């Protein structure tokens, strides 16, 4: 597995963030009485307790083992399950509220982040396509304590093939006067990637197969350009995402050394053992976004049989990769897709053969490790950041519980629910 070497740089950046005013708002607290699942491979702790001090986990164990100091607020987790904070590895800040972070009123912006993300347990997100300065603006508001929200990683503006701006964003780009995201040749691709990575981008996202419509339908990115983009990211220890769309886009992704497929690719057809073996050999992770195909096709009025066929194809791809030991990362495409509820995505992952441990892995330890933050996120363990989700039910008996969130905490701060 590729464990990114930029973890030390991220740690320095996050240490600076923690020194800003929001860090002072983190308070000591304890959550007691919940069933605690400290990690996907850990045995659940019944009647557990977690103590948080200065935004970090101070202790975890049974209620009898963890001493809660006098005066520390205690949250009753009875009847619920406590897990590590969730990652959403595929989001976009394209909604009117989130794409203007500098001017959106704090309450409006916080509500938008809550409805999109923190309401569903997400404490860390990877924005894999938004406009210039948006992610940085959001991070500034969150770090200043003006707005409660998740930790944000971002690739900034994605990379499209020449003449390959996807039809579904072309009008938005034009209406907002956003600069072109197309790259025409290797020098231009390298120069832009080098500049944006140096300016703080946490990776690159390329459209290996861009849906342009018309007679072309899907335009693949040139392999030499895709390779140049991936190499620029890897040179500074950062990941490359790809939007594959079809089989040709998958081949571009494989040839260029991409790390993460941003979607399943129903247009590519069933993934056979040979293709899965190649994906595994490349250590390529997959963000399924299964509900996206269901929701978008229903919005467009597609026949039920067509929806079942496309979603079934995507589910088969996830099942094939997962059963072969491939890495699955949870992501919803929220910000492009408007349906924030994670219930359908979790149900489809279960249909693809992921049990409660595998789904929790996709939400916690897999992205934390893949993106270089396993030393501070992804588990409930002493010393780690107190990113926590208190669920209403028990996912070990019903994975739907992952969508039923009572409270969400990032670094000990309540992002959703009442303290």
Residue pairs with C-beta under 8 A, 6 or more apart in sequence:
1 283
1 327
1 369
1 370
2 239
2 259
2 283
2 370
3 369
3 370
3 372
3 374
4 237
4 238
4 239
4 370
4 371
4 372
5 237
5 372
6 202
6 236
6 237
6 238
6 372
7 372
7 373
7 375
9 237
10 202
10 372
10 373
11 375
11 376
14 151
14 376
17 23
17 139
17 143
18 55
18 411
20 143
20 144
20 145
21 143
21 144
21 145
22 142
22 143
22 144
22 145
22 411
22 413
23 55
23 411
24 145
25 145
25 413
26 54
26 55
26 386
26 411
26 412
26 413
27 73
27 412
27 413
28 51
28 52
28 53
28 54
28 69
28 72
28 73
28 412
29 52
29 72
29 73
29 74
29 75
29 412
29 419
30 49
30 50
30 51
30 52
30 66
30 68
30 72
30 73
30 74
30 75
31 49
31 50
31 52
31 74
31 75
31 77
31 82
31 388
31 390
32 48
32 49
32 63
32 66
32 68
32 74
32 75
32 76
32 77
33 47
33 48
33 49
33 63
33 76
33 77
33 78
33 79
34 48
34 77
34 78
34 79
34 80
34 81
34 82
34 390
35 44
35 45
35 46
35 47
35 48
35 80
35 81
35 82
35 394
36 44
36 45
36 48
36 49
36 50
36 60
36 81
36 82
36 380
37 44
37 45
37 81
37 82
37 83
37 360
37 380
37 395
37 396
38 45
38 60
38 84
38 379
38 380
38 381
39 84
39 364
39 365
39 378
39 379
39 380
39 381
40 357
40 358
40 360
40 361
40 364
40 365
41 357
42 379
44 81
44 396
45 60
45 61
45 62
46 62
47 62
47 63
48 60
48 61
48 62
48 63
48 77
48 82
49 59
49 60
49 61
49 62
49 63
49 65
49 66
49 68
50 57
50 59
50 60
50 66
50 82
50 380
50 386
50 388
51 57
51 58
51 59
51 60
51 66
51 67
51 68
51 72
52 58
52 386
52 388
52 409
52 412
54 412
55 385
55 386
55 411
55 412
55 413
56 382
56 383
56 384
56 385
56 386
56 411
56 412
57 380
57 381
57 382
57 383
57 384
57 385
57 386
58 382
59 65
59 66
59 67
59 382
60 66
60 380
60 381
60 382
68 74
73 419
75 390
75 407
75 419
77 390
79 392
80 390
80 391
80 392
80 393
80 406
81 390
81 391
81 393
81 394
81 395
81 396
81 401
82 380
82 388
82 389
82 390
82 391
83 360
83 363
83 364
83 380
83 388
83 389
83 391
83 395
84 364
84 365
84 377
84 378
84 379
84 380
84 387
84 388
84 389
85 121
85 122
85 123
85 124
85 364
85 377
85 387
85 388
85 389
85 408
85 409
85 410
86 120
86 121
86 122
86 123
86 124
86 330
86 363
86 364
86 389
86 402
87 122
87 123
87 124
87 125
87 126
87 329
87 330
87 363
87 364
87 367
87 368
87 377
87 378
88 117
88 120
88 122
88 124
88 125
88 126
88 330
88 331
88 332
88 334
89 125
89 126
89 128
89 260
89 287
89 329
89 330
89 331
89 367
89 371
90 126
90 128
90 262
90 263
90 287
90 289
90 329
90 331
90 332
90 333
91 116
91 117
91 125
91 126
91 127
91 128
91 331
91 332
91 333
91 334
91 335
92 127
92 128
92 129
92 130
92 333
92 334
92 335
92 336
93 99
93 101
93 127
93 130
93 131
93 134
93 135
93 138
93 335
94 129
94 130
94 131
94 172
94 335
94 336
95 112
95 116
95 335
97 104
97 108
97 109
97 111
97 112
98 104
98 109
98 112
98 113
98 116
98 130
98 134
98 138
98 335
99 130
99 131
99 134
101 109
101 134
101 137
101 138
101 140
101 141
102 137
102 141
104 112
106 141
106 146
106 147
109 138
109 141
109 147
109 149
110 147
110 148
110 149
113 138
113 147
113 148
113 149
113 150
114 148
114 415
114 416
115 340
116 334
116 335
116 340
117 125
117 149
117 150
117 334
117 340
118 148
118 149
118 150
118 408
118 410
118 415
118 416
119 340
119 405
119 408
119 416
120 340
120 341
120 342
120 403
120 405
121 363
121 389
121 391
121 402
121 405
121 408
121 416
122 150
122 408
123 150
123 151
123 387
123 388
123 389
123 408
123 409
123 410
123 415
124 150
124 151
124 152
124 153
124 367
124 368
124 373
124 377
124 387
124 410
125 150
125 151
125 152
125 153
126 153
126 154
126 155
126 202
126 203
126 331
126 367
126 371
127 134
127 135
127 152
127 153
127 154
127 155
127 335
128 154
128 155
128 158
128 203
128 205
128 241
128 262
129 155
129 157
129 158
129 205
129 336
130 154
130 156
130 157
130 335
131 157
131 176
131 178
132 156
132 157
132 178
132 179
134 154
135 152
135 154
135 156
136 154
136 200
138 147
138 149
138 152
139 152
141 147
141 149
142 148
142 149
142 150
142 152
148 410
148 413
148 414
148 415
149 415
150 410
150 415
151 387
151 410
153 202
153 203
153 371
154 201
154 202
155 201
155 202
155 203
155 204
155 205
155 241
156 196
156 201
157 178
157 179
157 181
157 196
158 181
158 204
158 205
158 206
158 207
158 243
159 181
159 182
159 183
159 189
159 192
159 193
159 204
159 205
159 206
159 207
159 221
159 229
160 166
160 181
160 182
160 183
160 207
160 210
160 221
161 182
161 183
161 207
161 210
161 219
161 220
161 221
161 222
161 225
162 182
162 183
162 184
162 185
163 182
163 212
163 219
164 182
164 207
164 210
164 212
164 219
164 221
165 173
165 180
165 181
165 182
165 210
165 212
166 207
166 210
166 211
166 212
167 211
167 212
167 213
168 211
172 178
173 180
173 181
183 189
183 192
183 225
183 229
185 225
186 224
186 225
186 228
189 225
189 228
189 229
189 232
190 228
190 229
190 232
193 204
193 228
193 229
193 232
193 233
194 232
196 204
197 204
197 232
197 233
197 236
197 238
198 236
201 238
202 238
202 239
202 371
203 233
203 238
203 239
203 240
203 241
204 229
204 230
204 232
204 233
204 238
204 239
204 240
204 241
205 240
205 241
205 242
205 243
205 262
206 221
206 226
206 229
206 230
206 240
206 241
206 242
206 243
206 256
206 258
207 221
207 242
207 243
207 245
207 249
208 220
208 221
208 226
208 242
208 243
208 244
208 245
208 249
208 250
208 252
208 253
208 256
208 258
209 218
209 219
209 220
209 221
209 243
209 244
209 245
209 246
209 248
209 249
209 250
209 252
209 265
210 218
210 219
210 220
210 221
210 243
210 245
211 217
211 218
211 245
212 218
212 219
218 245
218 246
218 248
218 249
218 267
220 248
220 249
220 252
221 249
221 252
223 252
223 255
223 256
226 242
226 252
226 253
226 255
226 256
226 258
227 255
227 256
227 257
229 240
229 256
230 240
230 256
230 257
230 258
230 259
231 257
233 239
233 240
234 240
234 257
237 372
239 259
239 260
239 370
239 371
240 256
240 257
240 258
240 259
240 260
241 258
241 259
241 260
241 261
241 262
242 249
242 252
242 253
242 256
242 258
242 260
242 261
242 262
243 249
243 262
243 263
244 250
244 252
244 253
244 261
244 262
244 263
244 265
244 268
245 263
245 265
245 267
245 268
246 265
246 267
246 268
247 265
247 267
247 268
247 269
249 265
249 268
250 261
250 265
250 268
250 275
253 261
253 284
254 278
254 279
254 282
254 284
257 282
258 282
258 284
259 283
259 284
259 285
259 370
260 284
260 285
260 286
260 287
260 329
260 370
261 284
261 285
261 286
261 287
262 287
262 289
262 331
263 287
263 288
263 289
263 292
263 333
264 286
264 288
264 289
264 290
264 293
264 313
264 314
264 317
264 318
265 314
265 317
266 293
266 310
266 311
266 313
266 314
266 317
268 317
269 313
270 313
270 316
270 317
270 320
271 279
271 316
271 317
271 320
271 321
272 320
273 320
273 324
276 320
276 321
276 324
276 326
277 324
279 286
279 321
279 326
280 321
280 324
280 325
280 326
283 327
284 326
285 326
285 327
285 328
285 329
285 366
285 370
286 317
286 318
286 321
286 326
286 327
286 328
286 329
287 328
287 329
287 330
287 331
288 314
288 317
288 318
288 328
288 331
288 345
288 348
288 349
288 352
289 331
289 332
289 333
289 345
290 311
290 314
290 315
290 318
290 344
290 345
290 348
290 349
290 352
291 332
291 337
291 339
291 342
291 344
291 345
291 348
292 332
292 333
292 337
293 307
293 310
293 311
293 314
294 307
294 311
294 344
294 348
295 337
295 339
295 344
296 337
297 306
297 307
297 310
297 311
298 307
311 348
314 348
315 348
315 351
315 352
316 352
318 328
318 349
318 352
318 353
318 354
319 352
319 353
321 328
322 328
322 352
322 353
322 354
322 358
323 353
327 366
327 370
328 349
328 354
328 358
328 361
328 362
328 366
329 362
329 366
329 367
329 370
330 345
330 349
330 359
330 362
330 363
330 367
332 340
332 342
332 345
334 340
341 403
342 402
342 403
343 400
343 403
346 359
346 399
346 400
346 402
346 403
347 399
347 400
349 358
349 359
349 362
349 399
350 359
350 399
354 362
355 399
356 395
356 396
356 399
359 395
359 399
359 402
360 395
360 402
363 402
364 377
364 378
364 379
365 374
365 378
365 379
367 378
368 374
368 376
368 377
368 378
368 379
369 378
375 384
376 384
376 385
377 384
377 385
377 387
378 384
380 388
385 410
385 411
386 409
386 410
386 411
386 412
387 409
387 410
387 411
388 407
388 408
388 409
389 405
389 407
389 408
389 409
390 405
390 406
390 407
390 408
390 409
390 417
391 401
391 402
391 404
391 405
391 406
392 401
392 404
392 405
392 406
393 400
393 401
393 404
394 401
395 401
395 402
405 416
405 417
406 417
407 414
407 416
407 417
407 418
408 414
408 415
408 416
408 417
409 415
